[in-house]
Amino acid sequence: MAKQQQQSQETTPSDHKVIFITGGSSGVGRSAVKLFVSKGHTVVFTGRSSARLEDAIKWIQPSKEERSRLYPLILDQESLESVRNAVTVFKSFNFPSLDILINNAGCSNPTLRYTADSTRVESTIFANTVAPWYLSMLLIPLMHSGSRILFIATGHHDPERKDFMMRMLNNDAILDPDMFNKLDGKENYTAMAYYKISKLAMIWISYVLAKQYPDISVLSACPGFVPETDLGREMPWLMQVIMKNVMHYVIPDAVTAHQSASEYVYYTTSDKLEGVTATFFSHGEIRKSSKRSYNMEEANKFWNLCCEICNTPEHIINL
C-alpha cells in the first residue's frame, strides 16, 4: 500500500477521467474499476482494508500501464475520521481535478448497532447515506463544472414496486409518516427496512445536492439485483450462499456485476447524459423514483441531519 501514499499524477489525457469510486474492492464496484481502467481512465477506489484492496488488484489483473492508473485507498464508511483521512490522501495524489465520484459502497447490517460518531441514526443509514454525503461535500471543492456524482441506490426504496422482492419485504418502515423519529432503529429494527430507508435518503441527498450545485451533474441509480455482490457480507453464512447461488434463479431480472458496472460507465462518461441532473436511473433508463423521494421538505430535513451529524453547519439549509 506504499503506492497509496507516494504515487502522484499531475496531468491526465483530456479524454480520460479521474474517477473516485467507493466500495471498489468487491462486487459491482470492483467490476467497475476494471472497466474504467481498461478504458484509459484513472481510478481511485476504496476498500475497508489493505488486504481487500490488494485482492481486488489481483482479481482485476491490470497491465503494467493500467496498474499505474489504479490508486487503492482505505475507507471505512462507518467512521467520519476515515472519510476525512481518505480525502486527505486523495488530495496528496495531486490530480488537477476530480471528474467523477461514484458513491457505490453499501451495507446491510443484520442487527441494530451504531457507529462511534452518532446514535441519531443506526449504522446502515450512517454508512450508506451520511458518510457518502460527507465524502461528497469534502470532494466537491475538487470538482469542476461538468463533473458528475453518481449515488448507487436501489429500486427497492419504492414501496409501490410489485416485483418478487417487494412482495416478500415489509414496507411499514419506509411508509411510516413518523420515519424521521425512528432513524435510530430502536423501534422494530429489521435489516432490509433500514437498508431501504438508507437508499431513499440517498436519493433525497442526490436531489438536494443537484439543486445546491447546479454545475455538477448529480445522478442516482438502481444497479439491479446482483447476486454476486458483497452487500450481505454480515448475514449468516447460509443466507450469503442463498443470495449468491440461488436468488438469480428466483429473480428473473438479476444481472451480473459486469452488466451493472457497464451501466456505471454509461451514467458517468456518456456524452448523451451531459447536463442531466437530479435524475434516477434503472437498467440504463431514466425512471421515476418513489413518490416520497420527491418530498423536498423531508429531503432538506435529512440533509440538515447529515450536517448536524458531520458537524458542518455551513451547509445547513434554511427550512
N, C-alpha and C positions, 0 to 999 in steps of 0.2 A: 504493500500500500504506500510505499515511499513516493510513488508517482503522484498520489493524491496531493502531496504537499509540494512537490518540486516541479511538476510539469506546468508549462505556461504556453500561451499561444497569443500572439499579438494580432494576427490577421487571419481571416478565413476567406475563401473564394466567395465572390458576391452571390453566386447562385447556390451556395451551400449555407446551411443554417447552424447556429449554435442552439442546441436543444438541451433542456433540463427536464428529465423525467424521473418522477419518484416511483418507488416500487419496481425498479428495473432489474432486480436480481432473480426474479421468478415470473412464471405465468405470462400474461399478455405483455406486461412491461418488458420482460426480457426479450420476447419476440420482437417487440417494437424497437428496442435498442439495436438488435441485429439488423432489422430492416433499414432503420435510419442510417446506421454507419455504412451499410452496403451501398447506400445511395449517395455517399460522399459527405454526409453531414457530420458535425462534431457533436458528440453526445456525452453529457454529464448524466450519470444515472446513479440512483441511490439504492442502498440496501441497509439492513439493520446491523450487519457485521462485515468485517473484512473477509471472513471465510465465505459468506454468501456471495459477496461481490466477486471474489476470485473464482468461485464455482461458476458464476454466470459468464465470466470471460472465457472459461474453458468450454462452456456449452456453446457460446457464440462462435468460437473458433475463428477469430478475426485474422486477416492477413497482417503482416508487419505494419503496413501502411494504415490499415484500419485500426490497429491497436493504438497507433499514435493519436487517433481521434477519439479514443474512449477514455473517459475520466470517471472512475469509480469514486463514490462519495458516501460516507457513512451518514445515515439519517434515521433517527428513531422518532416517529411522529407522535409518540406519547410523551415527548419532552420538548418544551419550548426552548430550553438551552441547546438541545441537539439541533433544532431548527436554526437557531442563531449561529451555531458553530458551522453548520453546513453552508450557510450563506457566506460566512467569513472565508471559508476555504474556497468557495466558488469565486469570490472576488479575487483571491490570490492567483487564479488562473489567468487573469488579465485579458479576458476577451474584450473586444471593442464594445460589444453589447450582447444582450440575450434576445434571441429571436422567438423562441418557443418555450413555453412552460407547460408541461403536462402533469397535472395532479392525478396520478394513477394509483398510488399506494392506497390500500384499504384493508380493513379487518372486520371481523365479526366475532365478538367475544361471547363464549357460551355462558359465562356467569358475570354477574354485576361486579364491576370494580372501577376504581378511579385512578387517575394519574396523580403525580405529586403536585401538579400545577393547579388543579381545580377539582372541586367536588360539586360544582354547579351543573356540570354535565358528566354523564358516565363516560367511560374510556372509549367506546366505539365512536360516539359523536365527537369526542375530543380528537381522536386520531384521524377520522375520516373527513372532518369538516373544519374544526377550529385550527388545527395545525396547518392544513393546506391554505386556509385563509391567511394565516400568519406568514407562511412561506411566500405566498403571492405578494403580500404587502411589502415584504422585505426585498423582493426581487424586482418589483415593478419599476423602481428608480433606475434599474439597469437595462430596462427595455426601451423600445423606441416606437414611434408611430408606425403602425402596421404589424407590430408583434402580435403573437396570438397566445392565449391561455386556454387550455382545454381541461375541463374538470370531468373525470370519469365517474359518472353517477350510475343509475340503474333505472330501467323502466318499471321496476317493482316498487318505486316510490309512489306510483299511481294506483290507488285502491280500485279504480274503475277498470283496470285491465282484467280480462276474463280468461287468461291462459291458465294452464295447469298449475303453475307455481302460485298464482294468485288465489286460485280456488282452495289450495291447501294451506294458505297462510292467513293468520288472523290480522285484520286491518284495524282493529279497535284503536290502537295507539296512534296511528297516523291520521285517523279521522277525529280523534278527540279534540274538541274545541279548546280544552284546557291543557293541551300538549306542552305549552311553554312552561307550565308549572311542574312538569313531570320529567324534564330533561335529565334530572339526576338519576332516573331509573329506579328510585326507591319503591315505586308503586308498580307492581306487576311487570317486572323486567323480563323480557324474552330477547334472545339474541337477534332474531330476524326483525322483530318490531323496531328495535333501536337501530339496526342497520338501515332499515328503510327510512326512518326519521333522519338519520345522518345524511342520507343521499338526497332527501327532499331539501334539507338545509343547505347542502352543497349547491343545488340548483338555485335556491334563493340567493346564495352568495354570488353565483355567476351572473345573475340578472342585475343585482345591485352593483357589482364590480363593473359591468358593461356601462351602466349609467354614470358611474363615478369617473371612469376612464374611457371616454368615447374614442380616443385614438388607438386603443388596443382592441383587437377582436377577442371577445370572451365567449367561448362555446362550452356546452356540456353535452355529454353523450352517454348512451347506454351501450356497453361493449358487447351485449348479447350474453347468453348463458354459455360460459366457457368451463366445461367440466375439469379441465386440467389446471385451473387457477389454484393459487395457494391461499385463497380467501379464507377457507375453513381450516387453516392450519392449527387452530386451537380447539377444534372439535374433537370428540372421541375418535379413536383411530378407525373404528368401523364406519362411522359417518364419513370420514375422509375417503375411505375406499369406495363407498357408495357414490359419493359426489364425483369422484374421478373416473369410475369404471362402469357405473350403472345408469346415472342420470341422463347421459346423452341418448340412451335408448328410449327414455320416458319422455323427454322434451324434444320434439321434432326440429325446432329451430336452433338447437345447440350449435355452436360454432367452435372452430379450433382457435388456439391462441394466435396462430399466424393470420387467420382470416380477420380476427378482431384487430390485430396490430396493423393490418393493411388499412383499416378504416382510420386508425390514429394518424397514419401518414397522410391520408386524404384530408382529414379535418384540419391538419396543421400546416400543410405545404401546398395544397391545391390552389392554383390561381382562381379557380371557379368560386372559391369562398372568400376571396379578398374583400374586406369590408363588412362581411357578415358578422353579426354580433348578437348577444342576448338570444341565442338560438339553441334549441335542444335537438340532438340527432339520435337516430337509432338505425342500425343496419345501413349506414351511409346516406340516409334520407332525413330531411327536416321533418320533425314530428312535434306535436303538441305535448308539452309536459303536463303534469296533473293540474287540475283546477286550483288546488291550494298553492301550487308553486308560483302562481301569478299573483298571489296575495302580497302586494308590496309592503303593506303595513307590517305583516309578520316577517317578511324578508328583511326589512330595515331593523326590526326589533332583534332578529337573530344576529345581524351584522354588528349591532351595538353590543350584544352579549359577547361576541368574539373580541371586540375592542376592550371590553372590561376584563375578560379573562387574560388577554395578552398584554394588558396594561399599555394600550396605545390610544389614549384619549383624543389625540389629534385626528383620529379617523372617525370619531363618533358622528352620526348623522342626527340632525335635529328633527325629531319626530313631530 
